[in-house]
Amino acid sequence: MRVVIPDEFKIRFRYPARALGLLGAVLMIVSIFLPWAYGHDALDDMTFWGAPSPLQLFFVVLPVLLGLLLAIPLVGKQRLGALARMVAWNTTAKTAALASLVVVVIATASIAIELGGLVNVDPGAWVALLGGLVAAGSTPFLPDSPEPTLDRLKSPAWVQILGIVAVMAAALFLAAQALSYNDAGSFITFAALLVGLVLVLRQFGVFDWLRVAGRSNNRVLVLSAFVVAFLFPFTQDGKDANMSIAAQVLIFASAALGLNIVVGLAGLLDLGYIAFLGAGAFTAAVLSESAYSHVNWHPPFIVTVIIAGTVSSVLGLIIGAPTLRVSGDYLAIVTLGFGEIFRLTMINLDGNDGPYVTNGSNGISNIPDLNFFGFDFGKAHTILGVDIGRFANYYWLMLLVIGLVILVFTNLNHSRIGRGWVAIREDELAAEAMGVNTFALKLLAFAGGAFLAGVAGAVKAHHDVSVTPDQYVFLESAFLLAAVVLGGMGTVMGVLIGATILKLLPEKLRFFSDYRLLLFGLLLVVMMRFRPEGMIAEERRQLEFHAEDEELAEEVQEELALYHDHLHPERGSFEL
Amino acid sequence: MSTEAVPAVADTAVLLDARNVTMQFGGLRAVNDVSLQVRTGEIVGLIGPNGAGKTTFFNCLTGLYQPTTGSVFFDAAPLPAKPRLAVRAGMARTFQNIRLFHNMTAIENVMVGMYCRTKTNAIDAVFRLPRHRREEVESTRRAKELLDFVGLSGSGDTLSRNLPYGDQRRLEIARALATDPKLLLLDEPTAGMNPQETRQAEDLIFRIRDLGLAVLVIEHDMRFIFNLCDRVACLVRGEVLVEGPGAVVQNDPRVIEAYIGSPATQDGSGDA
């Protein structure tokens, strides 16, 4: 599939390639001043001469980057100094050209589809397409540049902190922007643009630099991430649609992170994990003041949360104690069965087939909103002149929950217990023979993961207003597992991204949600073939998937040596 | 040289006492009525041709297998039935084919060995309570000490899969020592080593003995084992053929026969 261009061509054609690439970039930049579409309804109205639409302005970032990447090396190696070697100019330009082309193609296709035919595509889009083709066709003839070494750049702490904060602010702005697009074409175009931008920056070495900066300023990184997440509702201006999605994403992500303890850290395959979320939700529902609950004890929510978590983890112990002695596929089958047993049990606790607890398949509805010291989660509040609606309240509560989940995840991972889990994954027999209590550790992963799911479930019950057994089907377990695998087993960031993608895309793209099983299935197959360790790879996991890659082993070793928190036990290790 | 050491330890406590151990797999009797004692401060060798049942016997001693009949006493108490509990009781082992945690660094491997001697629980770890900090600092210090002891000072941050072969063997010994054992069982510690590495291993085992540990070694390298051991037992077809000081076992005609065949036609020198 990959076309290899011989090096001699790359040497011979390097000047024409650079010139053509620059021409392509200029064409694309010029194109945004031309109309792209004939009708007003396509994307965000690209029908004006000389007045680019917001989407066109965002798009132009890619060709501008491409132009800079191609033009800056022209000043000569001497004047660039250390930067000449630190940045992979040519390779990044190739990525930028390809990304521009893909975005133009998607935009053009969206215009054609939304307006009903290619005839509605105006000259601007054709010029952009031509520019994209010229750039993407010529840049591969540039000589390859060596790997970027921007991460070796020594920068003072304030620059690092500024960099982290800038990236976080950009993330907030771009996320709010992405969510503001409600038609499929604009959303996909913008999403493709973001993906392209991320790939270009990664090739440039920005993320390597950020990783180094984040490591030495971990507190700043974590704090700014949470501040940005906290500020997100303020960008929505009281609109509930996106906040509802955001709250759901956080609930889904907390559950996925809990599952990540079981799957990613302890290496156990659990196909019935949604049952623990369900157990937490039902516990909270039964203890709430809903009329469908016949339990007359209504403890404060904080107590409910602890009870919900405990109920889930006791279920985890009950299912785990007998089954954790079997391993691999057998465990998967048993947990799969457990998920179904849970759902059927909840259906049967309806007062006819069993004692009345859950109101059977109708579930418990009309669960009242939470109320903390007079702060009613169901009502909109005005904070700093911005309306903060019901879903934003739950979003903030879930932010606390996910903070707890991340804390548990990272601190367990970086401890004696985490080392035990790695040892079990590597060689269970040897671990046992070295005195590691493998059974207790696996049980702890099971019960701990279940506890966190129970806590998330308790919030979910109030957020959703009603809890029914059919919300907790096998498919949901499969989606949680997909989020973990897709994002990167054993990582926090990866699973957050995986969960966001899996929850956000079906919400934003109607047509996507019709085919979501098919598309996610395809996505998983492709991922397993080309990047089994997930989008964000955990170093050790990556090695497990690429056992014979010696070069990778060296890299991972460097990475781990830098990272070694047992060697700095005094440092807290709340990390993203 | 090794014969002189025997009287010195003869009156120390018996640490490991295997009495009439028999291990039966279906119709195969891999270990038949074997008795062996190891005393504190003693290095005992276990030799025998391939398939003699050495490793099976080892597995009976470490709790991996339950002997069909017979019993194993460790430190004057019956040996616990699980490997993990045997380790807690003070028995550590290495493996014939190295079984390190390959994707963990050397120091992490050693720290896994310390698992059974530390008590940090999930609550301590999640909330970074004093016990977590104290034990992490202490484990790190001890792990570095052990890496120094086996001669891997500079390799703490190396992934164990990236270590040279001989170093992997030494790391396995460091990991076993991290469990704070009274008895160390080494399954072919010099397999695949060159003569220089073998000498280093020998030196290391002497130093471990000098720490006050007992060592039980399975080995094929005869020069190595007779240099090292105070006593040697020769296992053939699941039974102890001879047991005694190295010089005695070395010259026993039955041992020579077991290794290189009957001396009826040629005079075997026994230099296996």
Boltz contact constraints between the chains, C-beta under 6 A:
constraints:
  - contact:
      token1: [A, 408]
      token2: [B, 126]
      max_distance: 6.0
  - contact:
      token1: [A, 411]
      token2: [B, 125]
      max_distance: 6.0
  - contact:
      token1: [A, 411]
      token2: [B, 126]
      max_distance: 6.0
  - contact:
      token1: [A, 412]
      token2: [B, 125]
      max_distance: 6.0
  - contact:
      token1: [A, 415]
      token2: [B, 125]
      max_distance: 6.0
  - contact:
      token1: [A, 416]
      token2: [B, 118]
      max_distance: 6.0
  - contact:
      token1: [A, 416]
      token2: [B, 120]
      max_distance: 6.0
  - contact:
      token1: [A, 417]
      token2: [B, 125]
      max_distance: 6.0
  - contact:
      token1: [A, 419]
      token2: [B, 108]
      max_distance: 6.0
  - contact:
      token1: [A, 419]
      token2: [B, 111]
      max_distance: 6.0
  - contact:
      token1: [A, 419]
      token2: [B, 112]
      max_distance: 6.0
  - contact:
      token1: [A, 420]
      token2: [B, 115]
      max_distance: 6.0
  - contact:
      token1: [A, 422]
      token2: [B, 104]
      max_distance: 6.0
  - contact:
      token1: [A, 423]
      token2: [B, 101]
      max_distance: 6.0
  - contact:
      token1: [A, 423]
      token2: [B, 112]
      max_distance: 6.0
  - contact:
      token1: [A, 426]
      token2: [B, 101]
      max_distance: 6.0
  - contact:
      token1: [A, 427]
      token2: [B, 99]
      max_distance: 6.0
  - contact:
      token1: [A, 430]
      token2: [B, 99]
      max_distance: 6.0
  - contact:
      token1: [A, 432]
      token2: [B, 83]
      max_distance: 6.0
  - contact:
      token1: [A, 432]
      token2: [B, 84]
      max_distance: 6.0
  - contact:
      token1: [A, 433]
      token2: [B, 83]
      max_distance: 6.0
  - contact:
      token1: [A, 434]
      token2: [B, 112]
      max_distance: 6.0
  - contact:
      token1: [A, 434]
      token2: [B, 113]
      max_distance: 6.0
  - contact:
      token1: [A, 435]
      token2: [B, 84]
      max_distance: 6.0
  - contact:
      token1: [A, 435]
      token2: [B, 87]
      max_distance: 6.0
  - contact:
      token1: [A, 435]
      token2: [B, 115]
      max_distance: 6.0
  - contact:
      token1: [A, 435]
      token2: [B, 116]
      max_distance: 6.0
  - contact:
      token1: [A, 435]
      token2: [B, 179]
      max_distance: 6.0
  - contact:
      token1: [A, 436]
      token2: [B, 115]
      max_distance: 6.0
  - contact:
      token1: [A, 437]
      token2: [B, 84]
      max_distance: 6.0
  - contact:
      token1: [A, 444]
      token2: [B, 122]
      max_distance: 6.0
  - contact:
      token1: [A, 540]
      token2: [B, 103]
      max_distance: 6.0
  - contact:
      token1: [A, 543]
      token2: [B, 103]
      max_distance: 6.0
  - contact:
      token1: [A, 553]
      token2: [B, 159]
      max_distance: 6.0
  - contact:
      token1: [A, 553]
      token2: [B, 162]
      max_distance: 6.0
  - contact:
      token1: [A, 557]
      token2: [B, 159]
      max_distance: 6.0
  - contact:
      token1: [A, 557]
      token2: [B, 162]
      max_distance: 6.0
  - contact:
      token1: [A, 560]
      token2: [B, 105]
      max_distance: 6.0
  - contact:
      token1: [A, 561]
      token2: [B, 157]
      max_distance: 6.0
  - contact:
      token1: [A, 566]
      token2: [B, 136]
      max_distance: 6.0
  - contact:
      token1: [A, 566]
      token2: [B, 140]
      max_distance: 6.0
  - contact:
      token1: [A, 569]
      token2: [B, 133]
      max_distance: 6.0
  - contact:
      token1: [A, 569]
      token2: [B, 136]
      max_distance: 6.0
  - contact:
      token1: [A, 569]
      token2: [B, 137]
      max_distance: 6.0
  - contact:
      token1: [A, 572]
      token2: [B, 128]
      max_distance: 6.0
